[in-house]
Amino acid sequence: MRTQVAIVGSGPSGLLLGQLLGRAGIATVILDTKSPDYILGRIRAGVLEQGAVAMLDEAGVGARMHREGLIHEGFDISFDGATHRMDLKRFSGGHTVMVYGQTELTRDLMEARVVSGAPSFYEAEAVAIHDFDRSRPRVSFRHGGREHEVQADFIAGCDGFHGVCRASVPRGAITPYERVYPFGWLGLLADVPPVHHELIYAHHERGFALCSQRSLTRSRYYLQCSLDDTVDAWTDAMFWAELKRRLDPAVAARMVTGASIEKSIAPLRSFVAEPMRFGTLFLAGDAAHIVPPTGAKGLNLAASDIRYLFDAFVDFYRGQSQTGLEAYSQRALARIWKAERFSWWMTNLLHSFPQATGFERRMQRSEFDYLIGSEAAQRALAENYVGLPY
């Protein structure tokens, strides 16, 4: 089959790109090695920057988000019990963030894809990309027991950190930058009301904790844990008890607990692959970069990649211009590195590092004290958290 843009990966970045391109009259084929149920079962981010919200509206999939999503104007941050509210709206020029789960966002995009009638192939096997160093790249795969090949003008690699697209680039063509952190996050999802109307980020000597939410009746909580931990080692009762230890006693006292819907452990890493273009192959989202979840930048960075990539494809097909395609990697990476810096900073501020010296712990405390005492520092945090301009 023939298309204009072959999209490998049907997570939020691939689906958003497909939806935007389809509305612009540009043909796409999307394929993924996983099933829709598997993709929708992944529990991921839930905080959207202003730019990501605007893109979902542009893609025509924002109606349910605006009905069910929660607008947050700030969040609480605490350090060993000392708590301060970060007023995002005040210090970012009136901007806010939207709390709306990635699962719901993905569901909205999947449903829009079905309505559009554009072709999608789930549970594709033996996916391989070919000739992306030439003008007519191809994607081959097996589906339903039959061999398929998609011929395209371009391939968008939106297939995540472990996907085939980045792995297909010749060794030496990519420069990787990586920091692996010596801890992970144990996450618990439960149908209980959030303990607070906004998020709470907490540093404690026993480890970091985060009180997040997906709705007014569903909460998502996290604990910093050892990389040697396993989900089976944590009962629900153990999780709730440890979470309460790391929070302000007044917050812990009003927490509603309940049975977990899902528990999982995610390792933390910072990762960037440069460049993000290889001939007619363009990487986007987790295929090109990973950030620690501290600061909620992963999904939002994927959205900004898609902004640049969509604009570049539109310029090419409507104006016969290569400028956007040629500038894609540089433009995306400039914003990626700023988000990497912010996530790295928040991670270093809020987590307990196993080998930290007394000096390093005092520097963490001094950083927090400076933050809560400086409007300039709070303004810098706010403008990064709500999202830097595209």
C-alpha positions in Angstrom: 0.0 0.0 0.0 1.0 3.6 -0.5 0.8 6.5 1.9 2.4 9.9 2.5 3.5 9.4 6.1 4.0 6.0 7.7 3.7 6.3 11.5 5.2 3.5 13.6 3.7 3.5 17.0 0.2 4.3 18.2 0.8 5.9 21.5 -0.2 9.6 22.0 2.6 11.0 19.8 1.8 8.7 16.8 -2.0 9.1 17.2 -1.8 12.9 17.6 0.4 13.2 14.5 -1.9 11.0 12.5 -5.0 13.0 13.6 -3.4 16.4 12.8 -2.1 15.2 9.4 -5.5 13.7 8.5 -7.3 16.9 9.2 -4.7 18.6 7.0 -5.4 16.2 4.1 -2.2 14.3 4.4 -2.5 10.5 4.2 -1.1 8.3 7.0 -0.9 4.6 8.0 -0.3 3.8 11.7 1.0 0.5 12.9 1.9 -0.9 16.3 3.1 -4.2 17.7 0.7 -4.0 20.6 -3.1 -4.3 20.9 -5.3 -1.3 21.7 -6.2 -2.9 25.0 -2.5 -3.2 25.9 -1.9 0.4 25.0 -4.8 1.7 26.9 -3.8 -0.4 29.9 -0.5 1.5 30.3 -0.8 4.0 33.3 1.3 7.1 32.4 1.3 10.8 32.8 -1.6 13.0 33.7 -0.5 16.7 33.6 -0.8 18.6 30.3 0.9 21.8 29.5 -1.0 24.7 27.8 0.6 23.9 24.5 -0.5 20.2 24.6 -4.1 21.2 25.4 -4.1 23.6 22.5 -2.8 20.9 20.1 -5.5 18.4 21.2 -8.1 21.1 20.5 -6.6 21.7 17.1 -6.7 18.0 16.5 -10.5 18.0 17.3 -10.2 15.7 20.3 -10.4 18.1 23.2 -14.1 18.1 24.0 -14.0 15.3 26.7 -10.8 16.6 28.1 -12.4 20.0 28.8 -15.5 18.3 30.3 -13.6 15.9 32.6 -10.1 17.3 33.0 -9.1 19.3 36.0 -7.5 22.7 35.6 -4.7 23.3 38.2 -3.4 26.7 39.0 -0.6 25.5 41.3 0.8 22.7 43.4 2.2 22.2 46.9 5.9 21.4 47.4 7.3 20.3 50.7 10.7 19.5 52.2 10.8 17.5 55.4 7.4 18.9 56.4 7.9 22.5 55.4 5.2 23.1 52.7 4.8 25.9 50.2 2.3 26.4 47.4 3.7 27.2 43.9 1.3 29.6 42.3 1.7 28.7 38.6 -1.0 31.0 37.4 0.5 34.0 39.1 4.1 33.5 38.2 3.6 32.3 34.6 1.5 35.1 33.3 -1.9 33.5 33.9 -1.1 30.0 32.5 -2.4 26.8 34.1 -2.0 23.0 33.5 -4.7 20.4 32.8 -4.9 17.1 34.7 -6.2 14.5 32.3 -4.9 11.0 32.2 -2.8 9.8 29.3 -5.0 6.7 29.0 -8.1 8.9 28.4 -6.2 11.1 26.0 -5.1 8.0 24.0 -8.6 6.7 24.0 -9.9 10.0 22.6 -7.3 9.8 19.8 -8.0 6.2 19.0 -11.7 6.8 18.7 -11.0 9.8 16.4 -8.8 7.6 14.3 -11.6 5.0 13.8 -14.1 7.8 12.9 -11.6 9.2 10.3 -11.4 5.8 8.6 -7.6 6.1 8.2 -5.9 2.7 8.3 -4.3 1.4 11.5 -2.7 -2.0 12.1 -2.5 -3.2 15.7 -0.6 -6.3 16.8 1.7 -6.0 13.8 4.6 -8.5 13.8 8.1 -8.4 12.4 8.0 -4.7 11.9 11.0 -3.3 10.0 11.8 -0.1 8.3 13.8 0.1 5.1 15.5 2.6 2.7 15.0 5.6 5.0 18.3 6.9 3.7 16.6 7.3 0.3 13.6 9.2 -1.1 11.1 6.2 -0.9 11.3 4.5 2.5 9.3 1.4 3.3 7.8 -0.3 6.3 7.2 -4.1 6.3 5.3 -6.1 8.8 3.1 -9.1 9.2 -0.6 -8.8 10.2 -3.3 -11.4 10.3 -1.0 -14.0 8.9 -0.2 -11.9 5.8 2.9 -10.0 4.8 2.4 -6.2 4.2 4.5 -3.4 3.0 3.8 0.4 3.2 5.6 2.7 0.8 5.8 6.2 2.0 7.4 9.6 1.6 8.4 9.7 5.2 8.5 7.5 8.3 7.6 9.0 11.7 9.2 6.9 14.5 6.8 7.2 17.4 7.4 3.7 18.8 9.0 4.5 22.1 12.3 3.9 23.8 12.5 0.2 22.9 11.0 0.5 19.4 12.4 -0.6 16.1 12.9 2.9 14.6 15.8 4.3 16.6 17.3 0.8 16.8 17.4 0.7 12.9 19.6 3.7 12.6 23.2 2.7 11.8 25.5 2.5 14.8 27.5 5.7 15.2 24.8 7.9 13.5 23.2 8.6 16.9 24.9 10.2 19.9 23.1 9.1 23.1 23.2 11.1 26.3 21.9 9.3 29.4 21.7 9.5 33.2 20.2 6.5 35.1 19.0 7.4 38.6 19.6 5.0 41.5 16.0 4.6 42.4 12.5 4.1 40.9 8.9 5.2 41.5 6.4 2.8 42.9 3.0 3.9 41.7 -0.5 3.0 43.0 -3.8 3.8 41.3 -7.0 3.7 43.4 -10.6 4.8 43.1 -10.4 7.1 46.1 -10.8 10.9 46.2 -7.5 12.9 46.0 -6.0 14.0 49.3 -5.7 17.5 48.0 -7.3 19.5 45.2 -3.8 20.1 43.6 -0.7 17.9 43.4 1.7 17.5 46.3 5.4 17.0 45.7 7.2 15.9 48.9 10.8 15.4 49.8 11.4 13.3 52.9 14.5 11.6 54.3 12.8 8.2 53.6 12.3 9.2 50.0 10.2 11.3 47.6 6.4 11.1 47.5 3.9 12.5 45.0 0.1 12.8 45.5 -1.4 13.1 42.1 -4.9 12.4 40.6 -6.8 11.5 37.5 -10.2 12.8 38.5 -12.2 13.8 41.5 -12.7 10.1 42.4 -9.4 8.5 41.2 -6.0 9.1 42.6 -2.5 8.3 41.6 0.2 8.1 44.3 3.9 7.5 44.0 6.8 6.6 46.4 10.5 6.6 45.7 11.7 3.1 46.0 14.8 1.0 45.6 15.6 -0.4 42.1 15.7 -3.8 43.9 12.1 -3.5 45.0 9.3 -5.5 43.4 5.6 -4.8 43.2 4.8 -8.1 45.0 6.8 -7.0 48.0 4.4 -4.1 48.6 0.9 -4.8 49.9 -1.6 -2.0 49.6 -1.4 -1.5 53.4 2.3 -1.1 53.3 2.1 1.4 50.5 -0.5 3.6 52.3 1.5 3.5 55.6 4.7 4.5 53.9 3.0 7.3 51.9 1.6 8.8 55.1 5.0 8.7 56.8 6.4 10.9 54.0 3.6 13.5 54.1 2.7 16.4 56.4 0.8 14.8 59.2 -2.2 17.0 58.5 -2.3 15.8 54.9 -1.8 12.1 56.0 -4.7 12.4 58.5 -7.3 13.3 55.8 -6.1 10.7 53.2 -8.7 8.2 52.1 -7.2 4.8 51.3 -8.5 1.9 49.3 -7.7 -1.1 47.2 -5.3 -0.6 44.3 -6.4 -0.9 40.7 -2.9 -1.0 39.5 0.6 -1.0 41.0 3.9 -0.7 39.1 7.5 0.3 39.5 9.2 2.6 36.9 12.9 3.2 36.9 14.0 6.8 36.4 16.4 8.0 33.6 17.2 11.0 31.5 18.0 10.2 27.9 18.4 12.1 24.7 19.3 10.8 21.2 20.9 13.2 18.8 20.0 13.9 16.0 16.3 13.1 15.5 16.3 12.9 11.7 17.9 10.4 9.5 17.0 10.9 5.8 13.3 10.3 5.6 13.0 8.9 9.2 12.0 11.3 11.9 12.0 10.3 15.6 9.5 11.7 18.1 8.5 11.2 21.7 10.1 8.5 23.8 11.9 7.1 20.7 14.2 10.1 20.9 14.1 11.1 24.6 13.1 10.1 28.1 12.8 12.4 31.2 12.2 11.5 34.8 8.5 11.8 35.6 9.3 14.6 38.1 7.9 17.7 36.5 5.5 15.9 34.1 7.5 16.6 30.9 7.4 13.2 29.0 4.1 13.4 27.3 4.4 17.2 26.9 7.7 16.8 25.1 6.2 14.3 22.8 3.5 16.9 22.0 6.0 19.6 21.1 7.9 17.2 18.9 4.6 16.5 17.0 4.0 20.3 16.8 7.3 20.8 14.9 7.0 17.6 12.8 3.4 18.3 11.8 4.3 21.9 10.8 7.3 20.6 8.8 5.1 18.1 6.9 2.4 20.7 6.1 5.1 23.1 4.8 6.4 20.3 2.6 3.1 19.2 1.1 1.5 22.6 0.8 4.4 24.8 0.1 7.0 22.3 -1.3 9.4 23.6 1.3 12.1 21.5 3.0 12.9 24.2 5.6 10.8 22.7 8.4 12.1 19.1 7.7 15.7 20.3 7.8 15.2 22.3 11.0 13.1 19.7 12.8 15.8 18.0 14.8 17.5 21.2 15.9 14.2 22.9 16.9 12.9 19.9 18.8 16.2 19.3 20.6 16.5 22.9 21.8 13.2 22.5 23.7 14.0 19.0 24.8 17.2 19.9 26.5 15.4 22.7 28.5 12.8 20.2 29.7 15.6 17.7 30.5 17.2 20.4 32.6 14.0 21.1 34.5 13.2 17.5 35.2 16.8 16.9 36.3 16.6 19.9 38.6 13.3 18.8 40.2 14.5 15.2 40.6 17.7 16.3 42.3 15.8 18.7 44.6 13.1 16.3 45.8 14.6 12.8 46.0 16.8 11.2 48.6 20.0 10.0 47.0 21.5 6.9 48.6 25.1 8.0 48.6 24.5 11.7 49.2 26.9 13.4 51.6 25.9 15.7 54.4 27.0 18.6 52.3 24.8 17.5 49.4 21.8 17.1 51.7 22.3 20.6 53.0 22.5 22.0 49.5 19.2 20.4 48.7 17.6 22.1 51.7 19.3 25.4 50.7 17.9 25.1 47.2 14.4 24.6 48.6 14.7 27.5 51.0 15.9 29.7 48.1 13.0 28.6 46.0 10.3 29.4 48.5 11.9 32.7 49.4 12.5 34.0 45.9 9.7 35.2 43.5 12.2 35.0 40.7 12.9 31.3 41.4 9.2 30.6 41.6 8.7 32.4 38.3 11.3 30.2 36.7 9.7 27.0 38.1 6.2 28.2 37.0 7.2 29.0 33.4 8.9 25.6 33.0 6.1 23.6 34.6 3.3 25.1 32.6 5.4 24.7 29.5 7.9 26.7 27.5 6.8 28.2 24.2 7.0 26.0 21.1 
